[in-house]
Every structure is written in structure tokens, then in C-alpha cells.
Amino acid sequence: MGNNGRVTRPASTRAARLDQVCAAAVEVARAGITEVDASDVGEHLQAVAEGERLVTHYFECRLAGYRGWRWAVTVTRVPRSRNVTICETVLLPGTDALLAPGWLPWQERLKPGDLGPGDLLPTPPDDERLAPGYLLSDDPAVEETAWELGQGRARVFSREGRAEAAQRWYDGDHGPSAPISTSAPAAARCGTCGFYLPLAGQLRQAFGACGNFYAPDDGRVVSVDHGCGAHSETLIEAAETSVDEMPTVYDDSAVEAVAVSRAPGSVEGAEPAEPYGHS
């Protein structure tokens, strides 16, 4: 075996020197932008050395909808020649350029509510949220299903999928930090409500379904520490109203004594009796 030491020179880390002839060829670089009108090419921004006798000129782009983009024209020349030629011309985004959102697979673009009637959403075979139904699980509800040979589900929630769903529910509109929950009385928590239906398995410890017809979360999964104003034990005591009775006051000076009967002999016996308005 011979000497297997380094046979190539290490790459130089020294910055490329700006070639003055290529750097001065601003108009040559500008003339190389032929894809658009001359009015769409703005001011010269800078010249950057890319290598030996290789320089890129940057120009402002004035195309509508391309704010922050720049024309980049790379020029070069052969040794001992002052004739500059164009290598390539491209349109590149700058630091403040307006860019389209990054591409995402369709599975990652889906949002809650995107699935409509008739739509099909296939689940990948390697979905980490699911596990084969015959595998042992730490959830008693899954264990019970696995024993139903021939009738159990092919896949069930995995530990990762269950934790992801629990965190999503807890942080969502049906968790303790929802506006309706924070504005409800401190004691009005779903875990103590008579309309609260706990889930099965390990999720029973933290989640259940609301069964109150009048509650905004009716038919939805809520956390045990969620709350609203429709708690089963919410009682509003009616304010007691009392009316003070005024005391009865008699003024003897304003009372006129009136005789309601006649003295004996004041009338004749044959005279008919006068009605007094009472019997």
C-alpha cells in the first residue's frame, strides 16, 4: 500500500476578489435582461464577486407584483481580455420580497371543516395516530375491543394519537381557557355538572361529552375543567322584595260624629223605616 495521504489541495476559504472589468460592465449586464421592457429594470443595486473574473450584477425589479425582487445578471471574461460576456440572467427574491406560501402536501393543508358530504379522506397505512387493534395497549377500552376476535376494529388509537387529540381538545374552544369557560363561575366546572357524560378509557380522566340541550357545547367533547353558565347546579336566588306597610293614622279632629239611629219618639210608629245601606 502506498501513501494514502491527502492528494488534493484544500479548498480555499478566501473570499473571491471583485474583478474590476466585470464590475464596471453595468450596462452590459443591464442589456442582458431581455425578457421584459427596459422600464421594468430599475437602478443598479450592487455587484458581487462570485469567483475569479465572475461577477453578478443586481438590479431593481419594477414588475407589478414583484415587490422586493431583483434582477441578477452574472457576467465573466477570459484572462487578459476586456470583453465581458453574460453567463445567465435570473429574477431572484430579496430579503423583503413578497413570496408565495411554501408548498405543503394536501394532507397537511386540510383544516377542520374542509371535509364535506361525499368527500373521502384516506388514512395512510403508517399513520402514527393509529395502531393495529391486536397490539397490546395501555388503554383498557382498547384491550376490551382487542378480545373481540373477528369483530374488533382493525386499527385503534395509538398512544401518540390519543395524546395529540387530548392536547388539541384541551387547548381548543372546549377547554378551560375558552372565553366562555373563563367567564363562567369558578365552581361551574363540567366535571361536577349533572349533564356531563365521561368518556371511556383513559380519556375519561380528563374529557367527557356535554349533554345539556341549552349549553353551547351540547354534543361536543369538553374537558373536565371546562365550564359555562348552564351548569346543572347553577341557582339564582331571587332577590327578596318587601314593602313596608304604613301605619294607620286616625285624626280625631277630622272625624265628624253622625248619629245612625233616632231617639225613641222622634218618629211616628206608622212611618216606614229608612234604609241605612246595611242589614
C-alpha positions in Angstrom: 0.0 0.0 0.0 1.3 3.4 -0.9 0.9 6.7 0.9 -2.8 7.4 1.1 -2.4 10.9 2.4 -4.2 14.0 1.1 -3.6 14.2 -2.7 -5.8 17.3 -3.3 -5.3 20.8 -2.1 -7.8 22.0 0.5 -10.4 24.4 -0.8 -9.5 28.0 -0.2 -11.8 29.9 2.1 -10.5 33.2 0.9 -13.3 35.4 -0.5 -13.3 36.0 -4.2 -11.7 39.2 -5.4 -14.0 41.5 -7.3 -12.9 41.8 -10.9 -12.9 45.4 -11.8 -13.5 44.9 -15.5 -16.6 42.8 -14.9 -17.8 45.1 -12.1 -17.7 48.0 -14.5 -19.8 46.3 -17.1 -23.1 47.5 -15.6 -24.7 48.5 -18.9 -23.6 45.2 -20.5 -25.4 43.3 -17.7 -28.5 45.6 -18.0 -28.7 44.9 -21.7 -28.8 41.2 -20.9 -32.3 41.5 -19.4 -34.3 40.9 -22.5 -37.4 39.2 -21.0 -39.1 42.4 -20.1 -39.3 46.0 -21.1 -36.4 48.3 -20.2 -38.8 50.2 -17.9 -39.2 47.1 -15.7 -35.5 47.2 -14.8 -34.7 49.7 -12.1 -31.5 51.0 -10.6 -28.3 49.1 -10.3 -28.1 47.8 -6.7 -24.7 46.1 -6.3 -22.1 43.9 -7.8 -21.0 40.7 -6.0 -17.9 38.6 -6.8 -18.9 35.0 -7.4 -15.4 33.7 -8.3 -12.3 34.6 -10.3 -13.4 37.0 -13.1 -17.1 36.2 -12.3 -19.4 38.9 -11.1 -23.2 39.1 -10.5 -24.9 42.5 -11.0 -28.2 43.1 -9.2 -30.9 45.5 -10.5 -34.2 46.7 -9.0 -37.2 44.9 -10.4 -40.2 47.1 -11.2 -42.6 44.5 -12.4 -46.1 44.7 -10.9 -46.5 42.1 -8.1 -42.7 41.5 -7.7 -42.0 43.9 -4.8 -38.6 43.2 -3.3 -37.4 41.0 -6.2 -34.1 41.7 -8.0 -32.7 41.0 -11.5 -29.4 39.1 -11.2 -27.1 39.1 -14.2 -23.8 37.1 -14.0 -21.0 38.2 -16.3 -17.5 36.9 -16.9 -14.4 37.4 -19.1 -11.5 35.3 -20.2 -8.0 36.0 -18.9 -6.3 39.1 -20.3 -9.5 40.1 -22.2 -11.6 43.1 -21.6 -14.6 41.7 -23.5 -17.3 40.9 -20.9 -19.9 38.2 -21.7 -23.2 37.3 -20.0 -23.5 33.9 -18.3 -27.1 33.9 -17.1 -30.0 36.2 -16.1 -32.5 35.3 -13.4 -35.1 37.0 -11.2 -34.4 36.4 -7.5 -36.3 37.4 -4.4 -34.7 39.8 -2.0 -34.9 39.8 1.8 -38.2 41.7 1.8 -39.7 40.1 -1.3 -43.3 39.1 -1.4 -43.3 35.3 -1.7 -46.0 32.7 -2.1 -46.5 30.3 0.9 -44.4 27.2 0.9 -45.8 24.1 -0.7 -47.4 21.6 1.7 -48.8 18.1 0.9 -52.6 18.0 0.7 -52.7 16.0 4.0 -51.1 18.9 5.8 -53.2 21.6 4.1 -56.5 20.1 5.4 -58.2 22.1 8.2 -61.2 21.1 10.4 -64.4 21.6 8.4 -62.8 21.0 5.0 -64.3 17.5 4.7 -67.8 17.8 3.2 -70.6 15.4 2.2 -69.3 12.9 -0.3 -65.6 13.6 0.3 -63.3 10.8 1.1 -60.2 11.2 3.3 -58.0 8.1 3.1 -55.7 7.4 6.1 -52.1 6.5 5.4 -51.1 2.9 6.4 -48.3 4.3 8.5 -50.4 6.9 10.3 -48.7 7.3 13.7 -52.1 8.2 15.3 -53.3 4.6 14.8 -52.1 1.2 15.9 -53.2 -2.3 14.9 -56.1 -3.5 17.0 -54.4 -6.7 18.0 -51.5 -4.9 19.7 -51.4 -4.5 23.5 -52.3 -1.0 24.6 -52.2 1.0 27.8 -55.9 1.8 27.4 -58.4 -0.7 29.0 -61.0 0.2 26.5 -58.7 -0.8 23.6 -57.8 -4.0 25.4 -61.5 -5.0 25.7 -62.0 -4.3 22.0 -59.0 -6.4 21.0 -60.5 -9.5 22.6 -63.5 -9.4 20.3 -61.9 -11.6 17.7 -63.3 -11.1 14.2 -65.5 -8.1 15.4 -62.9 -5.7 16.7 -61.6 -2.7 14.8 -58.6 -3.2 12.5 -56.9 -0.1 14.0 -57.3 1.8 17.2 -55.9 5.0 18.6 -52.2 4.8 19.4 -50.7 6.4 22.4 -49.3 9.3 20.2 -52.7 9.8 18.5 -54.6 9.8 21.8 -52.2 12.3 23.4 -52.4 14.5 20.3 -56.2 14.5 20.3 -56.3 15.2 24.1 -53.9 18.2 23.8 -55.9 19.6 20.8 -59.2 19.3 22.7 -57.7 20.8 25.8 -56.2 23.8 24.0 -59.3 24.4 21.8 -62.7 26.1 22.3 -63.9 23.4 24.7 -61.1 23.5 27.2 -60.5 25.5 30.3 -59.1 28.5 28.6 -62.0 29.1 26.2 -63.7 32.5 26.7 -67.0 31.0 27.8 -65.1 28.9 30.4 -63.1 31.8 31.8 -66.2 34.0 32.2 -68.2 31.2 34.0 -68.3 31.0 37.8 -65.2 29.2 39.2 -67.3 26.4 40.7 -69.3 25.8 37.4 -66.9 23.1 36.0 -68.1 20.3 33.7 -66.7 17.6 35.9 -69.3 18.5 38.6 -72.2 19.0 36.2 -75.1 16.6 36.0 -75.2 16.8 32.2 -71.5 15.7 31.9 -71.0 12.3 30.2 -67.5 11.0 30.8 -65.6 9.2 28.0 -64.4 5.7 28.2 -60.8 4.5 28.7 -58.0 6.7 29.9 -59.6 9.8 28.3 -62.3 9.5 31.0 -60.0 11.2 33.4 -60.0 14.5 31.5 -62.8 14.5 29.0 -66.5 13.9 28.5 -69.4 14.9 26.4 -71.9 17.7 27.2 -75.5 16.6 27.2 -77.2 19.8 28.2 -79.6 20.9 25.4 -79.3 24.5 26.4 -75.5 24.6 26.7 -73.4 25.9 23.8 -71.2 22.7 23.9 -74.1 20.3 23.7 -73.0 17.1 21.9 -69.3 18.1 22.0 -66.3 16.8 23.9 -65.3 19.1 26.8 -62.6 19.0 29.3 -63.4 18.2 32.9 -62.3 21.7 34.0 -64.3 23.4 31.2 -67.3 25.4 32.3 -70.3 27.5 31.2 -73.3 29.3 32.7 -75.6 26.3 32.1 -74.2 24.2 35.0 -76.7 21.8 36.5 -76.2 23.3 40.0 -76.4 26.9 38.9 -79.0 28.5 41.1 -80.0 32.1 41.0 -81.6 33.3 44.3 -84.5 35.7 43.7 -84.0 39.0 45.5 -86.3 39.3 48.4 -88.6 42.4 48.0 -90.6 43.7 50.9 -93.0 46.6 51.1 -93.1 48.5 54.4 -96.7 49.0 55.5 -97.5 52.5 56.5 -99.1 52.7 60.0 -102.8 53.5 60.2 -103.3 57.1 61.4 -106.5 58.4 62.7 -107.1 62.1 63.1 -109.9 62.6 65.5 -110.2 66.3 64.6 -111.2 65.4 61.0 -113.9 62.9 62.1 -117.5 64.1 62.3 -119.8 62.1 64.6 -123.0 61.2 62.8 -126.0 59.5 64.5 -127.2 56.4 62.7 -130.3 55.8 64.8 -133.2 58.1 66.0 -134.1 58.6 69.5 -137.3 56.9 70.7 -140.4 59.0 69.9 -138.7 61.1 67.2 -140.9 59.5 64.5 -144.3 58.0 64.5 -144.7 54.3 64.6 -146.6 54.3 61.2 -143.7 55.9 59.4 -141.8 53.4 57.3 -138.2 52.7 58.2 -135.4 54.4 56.2 -132.8 52.3 54.6 -129.3 52.7 56.0 -127.5 50.8 53.5 -126.9 47.7 55.7 -128.9 44.9 57.1 
